[in-house]
């Protein structure tokens, strides 16, 4: 669409940017006759000229099922799409120009959001669909992330670490009298010398037979795991368990069974994971290159001087809690 520099119609421009990014160029673009045909003006709205090429590219960008909603014949599709979409959007864009909506923060944000979304769609188009990812790539990902698909049996263990056997026995007796999570949590806060877990009721997380836990950086003593394995889910270990120089009260809460998923079961899931990683990688690379090429000045220290209204609790006003 041909527009003079003084009038940008930003909302309509954002739509056309999206089309330009995802629609391949006309196969006959180099042909003079085709170029001339595409340059003919179908409609003119003040300073906006809608050409055959604009309309043709926009229609080609639609998936077939969406195109079919505009009519049963090519002529009807062209006519309705022009009147109901292209002309309508152009008129609304002109109205936005006249009202200077692009200068308002909400509209400016939406325009930038539309442009950035169009850039991400272009990256996705370049990468292609997840279904096109090769089995060789799927196999490699499966082998590199085997622990996600082959997991051993794990036990949810709660434990209160006490200084002496007598103290541990007293805690165990108190737990047996009131075997509830609330009571166990209170006892852990009062008695456990393990300051990494006492505030969460001695919860060691889901623990493997080797002592590994899903809690970051936590390893569980083999004696604790062995004692938990000897009782059923929901049961307390009958007596305090020696753990180094201390003694523990152990409660096996539940179990997650071992799983083993074959490659064929997770192929679609892996393809989706690889596709998302490639989109993120492509997006991050584009942003990094744009920052290097176009970001001229950045002064984070000045952010401290920006006043943002807050409520009595110090949270920004309007922030959902």
N, C-alpha and C positions, 0 to 999 in steps of 0.2 A: 504494500500500500504506500502511495506517495503522499508525504505530508511535509509542509514547510517546517523549518526548524522551530518556529515560534510556538507551535502547538503540538504537544507530544501525546495526548490521550493515553496516559500511562496504563490504565486498566486494560485497554484494548491491546496496547503494546505488549503487555505481559502475556496475553493469550497468544499473540503472534510469535513471541520468542519461544514459547513452548513448542509450537508447530514447527518453527524453523530448526529447532534442535533435534527433533525426533523424526522429521520427514526427510528422506533422501532426496537429493536434487533430481530434477526431471531428466530422464534418460536422453532427451533430445535438446537439453539446455544449450548445447553448442550449435544447434541448428538454427539458422537465422529465422526461418519460417515459424518454428515452434516458439522461439523467443518472442517474436512479434505477436503471435497469437496469445501468449500468456500475458503480454503487457497491455492488452486491450482492457479498458475500464468497463466493468459490469455495473457499478453503481458509484455515485459520488455524493458525499454528505459533507457539505461545506468544504473543509480543507482535507477531508479523507477520501482517497480514491481506492476503491476495491477492484482489483484486477482479476482477470480470468485465472492467472497463476495463483493469486492468493486463495481464491475459492477452491481451485483444483487441489492445491496442497492441503488445505484444511479438510476437505472431504476425504482425501486419501489417507489422512492421519487417523480417521475413525476406524474402529474395528467393524467388520461387516455387519454384525448383529445390530450395532448402533446405527449404522448407515441405513439399514432396512427400516428403521422406525420413522424415517422421513418420507417414505413413499414406496410405491410398487414399481415405479419406472425411473430410469435415470433422470428424465426431465423433471419429474416431481421432486426427486431428491435434491436436485440442484436448486430448484425454485424455493422449496421450503427451507432448505438449509441457509440459503442466502437471506431470505426474509426473516426467518425465525431465530437465527443464530448470529450470522455475521453482521447484518445491518443493525439488528437489535443491540448487539454488543458495541458496535461503533457509535450508535446514538447515545448509549449510556456513558461511553467513554467521553464523548463530546460534552455531555452534561456535567460529567465529573471535572472536566477542564474548566468549564464555565464557572463552576462553584469552587474551584481551586481545592478540590478534595485531596489531591496528592500532597498538599502541604500540611494536612492534618496528620498527627502521629499514627492514629489507627490505620488510615488508608495507606500511608507510606509503608507501614509495617507489612500490610497485606500484599502490597505490590512487590516488596523485596522478597517476601515469602514465596510468592508465585514464581518469581524469577529463579530463586534458589531451588525450588522444587523442580522447575524445568531443567536446570542443570543436572540435578540428581537423576531425573528420568533419562536424560541423555547418556549418563554413565551406565545406567541399567541396560539401556538399549545396546550400548557398545559391548557390554559383558555378555549379553544374551540370557536366555532363560536358564533356570536351574536344571531343567531336564536335559540340557545340552552338555552338562559337565560330564566328562569322560569317566568311565569305570576305573581307569587307572588312577585318576585323581581321588575317586571315592575310596578305592582300596588303600591308597597311601594315607588318607585321613583316618581311615578305620584302624590301621596299624599304629599310627602315631597317637591315637586317642583310645587305645584299647580298654583302659580302665573305666571309660564311660559306658562301655557295653558289656564288659565282663566284671562283675562286682561280687566279692565274697559275702558270706553271711555276716551281718553286723548286729550288734546288741546295743540297745540304749541302756546305759548304766548311770545310775546316780550313786554317789559315794560321799560319805562324811569321814574325813581323815582326822583321827583323834591322837592325842599325845600318848595316851596309855591304853592298855587293854581294858582296864576297869572303866575308864571313861567311855570307851567304845561300847562296852557291854551295857552300860547305863543308857547310852543313846539308842542302842538296838532295842532295849526293853521298852523305852519310851515310844519308839517307832511302832513296835508290835501292839502297844496299847491303843495307838491312834495312827493306823497305817494310811494316812492321807498325804497328798503332796504338800498341802499347806503346813502340816506339822513337820514334815521332813525338811521343808525349806527353812522353817524357823530353827530347827535343831542344827542345820548346816551353818546358818548365820552365827549361831551361838557357840558351836563347838569346833567346826572344821578349821584346821590350820592351813589348808590349801587356799590361799587368798586369791588364786586365779579362778576358783570355781565356787567359793562359798556363797557369793551373792546370788548365784543362779541355782541354789539348792543342791550344789554338788553335782550338777549335770555334766557328765564327761562326754556327752554326745554319743553318736553311733560308733561303736568300737569294733574293729576286726579282731580276729583271733591272734594276730601278731601285735595288737596294742595300738594300732593306728586309729586316730579319731578324725571325724569330719570337722572337729573344732581346730582351727589353724594353730599349728605349733604345739599341739598337745599329744603326748604319748602316755599310754596307760600301762601300769605295771602288769606283768604277765600273771601275777598271783590274783589280781583283781579280775582279769578276764577269765581265768580258769574257774574262779569261784562263781562268777556269773553264769558261765556255761553249765555249771552243775545243777542249776535250779531252773524252773520254768519261768515264763514271762509273768511279771507281776509279783514275783516272790522275793522275799528278803533272804539273803544268805544267812544260815542259821546261827553263825557265830562270827565274831570279829575276824577279819583277815589281816594277817601280818603284812605290812607294806614298808619295807626298810625298818627303821627304828620306830615306826608308828603302827597304828591299827585302824582298820577301816570298817565302816558299816556299809554294806553293799546291797543295792536294790536293783534287780534286773527289771526294767520297765517294759521293754518290748523287743521284737526282733524283726529285722528286714531280711528276707530270704535271699540267698545267692541268685544272681541273674546271669544269663549268658545269651546274648543276642547275636545271631549270625549276621553276616554282611548283608544278605538279602533282606533281612527284616528292617534294616536301618538305612538302606540305600537312599530312599527319598529324604529322610531326615538329614543325612550327611550332605546330600546335594544342596539342600536348603541352607545348611550351616556354611558350606563353602561359598555359596552364592552371596549370602549376607556379608561374609568376611571380605569377599572381593569388592562388593559395592562400597563397604566402609573403607577399604584400602584405596579404592579409586577416588572416593570423596575426600578422604584425608590428604591424598597426594595433590588433588586439585586445589584444595584450600591452602595447603602449604606453598604451592607454587604461586598462587595468587597473593598470599601474604608477602612472599619474597619480592614479587614484582610490583605490587601496588600499595602495600602498607608503608606509608612514609613516616608517620610519627605516632607513637603510642606512649601515653603518660599515665600508667595505672595509679600513680600517687595522687593524681587529681581526683580520682574517684571518691576519696575521703571527703572532699568538699561538696559532694552532691547530696542535697538534702532530700531524704525520703521519709514521708510521714509514717510513724509507727504507733502501735497501740500501747496500752499500759504495760504489756508484757515485753515490749521491745521488738515485736514482730511487725513487718511491713503491713500497713493497712490493706485489707482485702485479701490477705494470704489465708487460704483455707487451712485449718488446723486438723 
